Each structure stands twice: as C-alpha cells, then as structure tokens.
Amino acid sequence: MTTGDTLPFPSDETQAVERIAAQWTLRQQQGLTPAEQKELEVWLESDPQHAEVFAEMNETSQLLDQLREPAGAEQPAAAGDSQPATTWRPGWLAPMLAAAAAIMIGWVAWTRHVASVGPYAAAAATEVGAVRELKLPDGSVVKLNTASAVVVQFTGGERRVRLTKGEAYFSVAKNPARPFWVEAGVVSVRAVGTAFNVRRRDDAVEVHVTKGKVRIEDAGAAPGEPTAAPAASRLLVAGERLSIAVAAVATARLEVAVAPAVPVGVPRAEMARVLAWQQQRLQFDGTPLAEVVAEFNRHNHHQLVIADPALAEQRFGGAFSTQGFDAFLEILEQNFGVKAERKERETILRKAGP
C-alpha cells in the first residue's frame, strides 16, 4: 500500500479508536513506508488505549486468518494457465480492506461483550481535590468526585457497585437481563440504561437522575424485593431528586433511614449546579456561607473556618474552580465585609471591624 492510498474511513477526530486501529492493522499488512511507520508509532504512544486496541486488532486479524476456509485462499496457477486463478484489480482494494476492517471491529466488539458478562471486580478511589473516571467492562462509566471510593462486583446475573464514601455519577449501559445496582449505605439504587448522581452525606443520601429512571430500595433487602415504602414514592425519573435522611447507629456501626423520602423535581439550573463538579467547578445561587465553605473544604486540604456565627447564614452566589477559594475569599473581603485571616492550613472568616 503506497503513501497515497487511504481507506474509506473518516479521520481520527471523528471516528472511534477501534476503527482507526483497524485501519492501521490493515495498512500494516499491506506494508508501511518509513513515514507511515513513524506516524503509527506516534499514534500508539499518544494514548495507552490506542496500543491496547491495536493489539486486539492484530490478534483478531490472526484469528480470522486461521478461521478462513481453504477454498478462500489464493490457489496456485494451473500448468499452462497464463493468469492466476484470482485476478486482483486495484479498484477493489479499498472496499475489500474496508470490509475486512468492519469484520475485525465486529469481532473485537463481540469478544468484549463475551468478556463483559463474566465476573469482574475492581476498586477505585480519589484523593481530596481529584476527580476520576472509571470505565467498566460492560460499557458503563463511573465518575468519582473528590475523596470518594467505590467497590465494583459484577457476576453473570447482576452488576453491583458500592459507594463507600463521597459522590459518584453513573452512566449505565443498558442490559435489562443484568441489572445495575448502586449501594450507598442503607440506600440501593437499581438502574438499567440510565444516568444518575449519588452522594453520601453524613446525614443523608442524595440521588439525582439525569436520564431514564431508577428505583430506590432498601439495601438490606434482597435484590428485587420491594421495600416497606410505597413503590410510587421510590421511583425516580429524569429531572428528579430523592434525599433520604439517615442516622448512624454507633453501637452496631450501621446506618438506618430515619424518615420516608419523596421524590421532588429539580430545575435544570439546579441540576447543572449539582453536577458542576464533573468539570471541577462549584456553582452557588443564594447559598448560605456555611454550605459554600463546606463545599470548598470537600475539595481542598486548606480549610475555611467560620469564626463568626452571624456569617454562616449570609447567602452568596457565583461559579468557581473547586480549588478557587482564594478568588472567593477576595470577593468576601472586598464586597461582603468579611475579614479572612490566612494561616498555613486554614483561613478564619470573621466579620470585618468598623
């Protein structure tokens, strides 16, 4: 294959990694020029996923070669024949390679599907101030907020994730035969093909649904068993929030739900504020200073401390980086009569004197 030959695929910017990897695999089989080989190496080194998928494509290509019927292989020319049994026409090359790429992509997707239905276990956590994305073998994605942790356990019959602390956003791949469960203390969320946010607070578990619907159940019940609460009050659809108050039972090291929860609608602007952490942003709108400080403290080792109780209920609004508390402190000092006493590990907030 010469440098000018190209496969009928769109560019790397508009196609999935699997398609680009298939293209490179086929080009390699035809023979790469030194310039093309260098281009391939740059592409492989630019992202660890590129090398992983490229290796899968090469392995798939070898498997397809082994499975090919003998009759499909090129036959030697019979004695006296002036032409080989198969005549290759240049115009056929691109369509044939495109078809071969489609077969490889389909084969890789099928093998990944087979692998995804088997047992799988993993754990992931984030440090203070960090955000992490965890891709699961079924195609689902978990995004972890600051100081959060999950434990993942897949079996052939279900997918289960335990949010042990913090907050996470779940984009669930649809599979009705294999339900997806998220456990957060006493709360268990069942979802199939949906997206939602779960946060474990000290006194409550909050669930926000952005796509599809979920059912909230008692984590102590067996999967699929109804809870004592009416089913209608436990079903959440996109655009709704459920906040379940909990209390710790110190002697048993357990949590228990202390009040029934009712879903409420969430305006789009409020939902955007709840999910702003995914872009490492904090958004406030008429929020008490005590809550603003608590949010900044979640994302930073340097802590803000309200020393004057009169400030706690004063309300503020705005958008900031999760590490942008310095900008917030300047606004407090310049516009809201607050004095910020900065120390090495904390900043004390008081009302400014006359």
Secondary structure, 3 states (H helix, E strand, C coil): CCCCCCCCCCCCCCCCHHHHHHHHHHHHHHCCCHHHHHHHHHHHHCCHHHHHHHHHHHHHHHHHHHHCCHHHCCCCCCCCCCCCCCCCCHHHHHHHHHHHHHHHHHHHHHHHHHHHCCCEEEEEECCCCCCEEEECCCCCEEEECCCCEEEEEECCCCEEEEEEECEEEEECCCCCCCCEEEEECCEEEEECCCEEEEEECCCEEEEEEEECEEEEEECCCCCCCCCCCCHHHHEEECCEEEEEEEEEECCCCEEEECCCCCCEECCHHHHHHHHHHHHCEEEEEEEEHHHHHHHHHHHCCCEEEECCHHHCCCEEEEEEECCCHHHHHHHHHHHCCEEEEECCCEEEEEECCC
